[in-house]
Amino acid sequence: IKISRQAKANWVEEFDKRVNPMGREYYWLTGKFVDLDKGEDTDEWALKNNYVSVVPVQYDLTAHHYIQTLNSWDFNG
């Protein structure tokens, strides 16, 4: 088990047009995974090297640097 950070990587999405057995068209999502991060402390490195990767995550997109600016705006009129 490796405690890791999330690698800087992304999917380049492509859509493959297909036809199902009933003759209806549909699109299958495919693509390529691009790993831009070669660090040995990343989840991608751990997985490629047969480790279980544990990545502690949080989700907060607050633009803390902008709060003071917004608080200076006059919303009352």
C-alpha positions in Angstrom: 0.0 0.0 0.0 1.3 3.4 -0.9 -0.1 6.7 0.3 0.0 8.9 -2.8 -0.9 12.2 -4.3 -3.1 12.5 -7.4 -1.0 12.6 -10.5 -1.4 15.4 -13.0 -3.0 13.4 -15.8 -6.1 13.5 -18.0 -8.1 11.7 -20.6 -8.1 12.8 -24.2 -11.7 11.8 -25.1 -12.7 10.4 -28.4 -16.1 9.1 -29.5 -16.4 6.0 -31.7 -19.6 5.9 -33.8 -21.1 2.4 -33.8 -24.3 0.6 -34.8 -26.1 -1.7 -32.4 -27.7 -5.1 -33.4 -31.0 -3.3 -34.1 -29.4 -0.9 -36.6 -29.4 2.1 -34.3 -26.4 4.4 -34.1 -24.7 5.1 -30.8 -21.4 6.6 -29.7 -18.9 4.8 -27.5 -16.6 6.9 -25.4 -12.9 6.0 -25.9 -9.7 7.8 -25.6 -6.2 7.9 -24.3 -5.0 8.5 -20.8 -2.1 11.0 -20.7 0.0 10.9 -17.6 1.9 14.2 -17.4 3.4 13.5 -14.0 6.3 11.2 -13.6 6.7 11.5 -9.8 7.2 8.4 -7.8 4.8 9.7 -5.1 1.8 9.6 -7.4 -1.2 7.3 -7.6 -0.4 6.4 -11.2 3.2 5.4 -10.3 1.9 3.3 -7.4 -0.7 1.5 -9.6 1.8 0.9 -12.4 4.1 -0.7 -9.9 1.4 -3.0 -8.5 0.7 -1.1 -5.3 -2.7 -0.2 -3.8 -2.8 3.6 -3.9 -4.6 5.6 -1.2 -5.0 9.3 -2.1 -6.5 11.5 0.6 -8.7 14.0 -1.2 -10.6 17.2 -0.5 -12.8 19.3 -2.7 -12.9 23.1 -2.1 -12.7 25.4 -5.0 -13.2 28.6 -2.9 -11.2 31.5 -4.3 -10.0 32.6 -0.9 -7.9 35.4 -2.3 -11.1 36.9 -3.8 -13.3 37.0 -0.7 -12.0 40.3 0.5 -12.8 41.9 -2.9 -16.3 40.6 -2.9 -16.9 41.8 0.6 -16.1 45.3 -0.5 -18.9 45.3 -3.1 -22.0 47.3 -2.3 -24.9 44.9 -2.8 -27.5 47.3 -1.2 -27.8 49.6 -3.9 
